[in-house]
Amino acid sequence: MGHIQGIQHDDVSAWLEANVPGVALPLSFELIAGGHSNLTFKATDTNGRCYVLRRPPLHQVLATAHDMGREHKIIAALASTDVPVPEALGLCEDEAVNERPFYVMEYVDGRVVRNRTHAAALAPEVRRAASKSIAETLALIHAVNADEVGLGDLGRKEDYITRQLRRWLRQFEESRTQERPQILQVHDHLVARIPEQGEAGIVHGDYRLDNCILGEQGHVLAVLDWELCTLGDRNADVAQLLVYWAEPGDPESALDDPPTGEAGFASRAEMLDLYSEASGREIDNFEFYLAFGYWKLACILEGVYSRYVGGAMGDKTPPQGADSFAARVDALVELAASSAEQVA
């Protein structure tokens, strides 16, 4: 059995056997494509039953990021709602077991559409259905009353955008690999123009097509990657989704190989309409949120880029050359700047 970086095989196996009912040893582990930071492993037991284990990255852990207990608490709380999430099966905070805390959830068997090749394998009507389900599922997340499900203490409800601008600027400054004056300019432009926040709700923080598992007909079976989830301005979540939601023919995109660049998915304008219809909410000042979404993503990717350069991503090599990664940050900064210009 090969050594998997990030998993202390015997200790993790013993913990799973003791804490998750029905686990039959021996277990095999594999690193599966995860989010930009936390490492996600698939564990398969001797009966062929599968589980998913999430742990922080191997190096350069920022103080507030990668809180496993928090992520586990969120999906456990959402199990009682209409939001589709994997079942939470256990949380290990004893660092003696695997050097870092981790949690285990059920393995949801479905399709994760990460790129245009994956998207091209779907029938056009499935792409259409997926678009609708993605928009409606975001509305379901935003309809949850955080206090009622025990998530009222997830974050401060007020001044979300103000705090986000501060947080991501700080992260950018801690991790940047080069000077980027436009990041600071867009930040200052947005800080001076923050819309009044409506009622706070649950904000996923990184909601996009490839953080959802789809069923055969395109409906969302489970929403993943809750590490950036907090309470605040739900409009930021809608903008973040559309920042990732490329259209065919877009010259630049937030993703290297955007699945929604394939024909058949709803347009960004249609996604906004689908969301408004499902949520019963119209979004004012949408250009502001879009500019904020591009800016935030530029800050996040600058951090990811610096982690790649530092080799923090487990066994995975970077999905593309460092140069193209840096170029994508440049493109996002440009998109943020041009969107910010639309914000009076």
Salt bridges, closest charged atoms under 4 A:
ASP10 OD1 - HIS9 ND1 3.22
GLU71 OE2 - ARG54 NH2 2.73
GLU136 OE2 - LYS132 NZ 2.69
ASP147 OD2 - LYS157 NZ 2.86
ASP153 OD1 - LYS73 NZ 2.88
GLU158 OE2 - ARG156 NE 3.08
ASP159 OD2 - ARG156 NH2 3.94
GLU179 OE1 - ARG176 NH1 3.83
ASP188 OD1 - HIS187 ND1 2.92
ASP206 OD1 - ARG208 NH1 3.06
ASP210 OD2 - ARG114 NH1 3.69
ASP210 OD1 - ARG208 NE 2.48
ASP225 OD1 - ARG54 NH1 3.01
GLU227 OE2 - ARG54 NH2 3.39
GLU227 OE1 - HIS66 ND1 3.71
ASP237 OD2 - HIS142 NE2 2.89
GLU247 OE2 - ARG268 NE 3.86
ASP250 OD2 - ARG268 NH1 2.85
ASP256 OD1 - ARG328 NH2 3.82
GLU262 OE1 - ARG116 NE 3.10
GLU270 OE2 - ARG128 NH2 3.43
GLU302 OE1 - ARG180 NE 3.12
ASP330 OD1 - ARG180 NH1 2.36
